[in-house]
């Protein structure tokens, strides 16, 4: 039910955290792409995957967390403070 975004030409992709959602919730990027999450809520959030490859600290308003995806795969993540908040990064060669 997420929105897929191709970012083959970009080296940086932004994901907003707003109103207790990751937006876009689902993205597709090329290997080597940096994804930057920015918390626009007044409530702390995290970006955390089960394998801890993504493991942000608690982010306050306007805090950022970034991760460069070097290998192909599907990387699901949640906010550990609000586990109903989910997202996924699909990494694919162009």
Phi and psi in degrees as a GROMACS rama.xvg file:
@    title "Ramachandran Plot"
@    xaxis  label "Phi"
@    yaxis  label "Psi"
@TYPE xy
-84.2631  169.588  UNK-2
-97.1868  127.008  UNK-3
-90.0097  133.204  UNK-4
-125.441  123.032  UNK-5
-84.7029  134.519  UNK-6
-134.877  46.4425  UNK-7
-67.8352  -32.1031  UNK-8
-89.3094  -20.4928  UNK-9
-89.3266  148.138  UNK-10
-101.95  -10.6256  UNK-11
-133.367  131.517  UNK-12
-124.064  134.775  UNK-13
-98.9324  138.234  UNK-14
-124.805  125.881  UNK-15
-92.989  144.223  UNK-16
-109.592  108.046  UNK-17
-142.906  133.329  UNK-18
52.5893  44.3856  UNK-19
60.9689  35.4491  UNK-20
-141.02  151.285  UNK-21
-89.8204  129.207  UNK-22
-134.855  118.026  UNK-23
-71.9182  153.645  UNK-24
-73.6561  -29.2378  UNK-25
-135.96  129.597  UNK-26
-132.565  156.069  UNK-27
-122.981  125.984  UNK-28
-132.606  163.105  UNK-29
-85.7518  153.905  UNK-30
-55.2435  141.611  UNK-31
93.0672  -2.57427  UNK-32
-81.4613  137.456  UNK-33
-94.0561  129.964  UNK-34
-107.937  131.824  UNK-35
-119.081  119.547  UNK-36
-97.4622  135.389  UNK-37
-125.292  126.692  UNK-38
-85.9961  114.311  UNK-39
-101.697  -0.619639  UNK-40
-82.9902  164.544  UNK-41
-91.1343  5.55174  UNK-42
-112.216  139.335  UNK-43
-64.7053  146.408  UNK-44
-139.999  164.643  UNK-45
-130.186  166.139  UNK-46
-124.189  108.321  UNK-47
-140.21  129.489  UNK-48
-100.544  159.392  UNK-49
-56.7835  -39.6854  UNK-50
-83.9834  2.57244  UNK-51
66.4265  14.0444  UNK-52
-63.0671  -35.3333  UNK-53
-107.028  121.333  UNK-54
-153.171  76.2921  UNK-55
-75.9072  155.708  UNK-56
-73.8372  173.708  UNK-57
-60.7837  128.165  UNK-58
-106.406  124.081  UNK-59
-82.8704  -177.999  UNK-60
-54.2645  128.754  UNK-61
71.2104  4.08558  UNK-62
-71.6236  153.004  UNK-63
-123.832  151.036  UNK-64
-135.101  136.359  UNK-65
-130.799  151.344  UNK-66
-149.329  134.825  UNK-67
-98.5515  125.432  UNK-68
-92.7144  108.415  UNK-69
-94.7664  -14.2674  UNK-70
-131.855  156.067  UNK-71
-70.5302  153.413  UNK-72
150.413  -177.312  UNK-73
-115.079  124.592  UNK-74
-120.105  96.9597  UNK-75
-83.5678  146.375  UNK-76
-146.86  162.676  UNK-77
-137.26  170.248  UNK-78
-93.7969  119.867  UNK-79
-68.916  -22.155  UNK-80
-77.0579  -34.7206  UNK-81
-132.305  81.237  UNK-82
-60.9511  -13.1952  UNK-83
-74.1553  -12.9656  UNK-84
-85.0722  114.441  UNK-85
-130.625  157.256  UNK-86
-157.12  169.96  UNK-87
-149.218  140.384  UNK-88
-112.226  121.484  UNK-89
-98.521  124.757  UNK-90
-110.247  117.956  UNK-91
-136.231  145.092  UNK-92
-68.3595  141.581  UNK-93
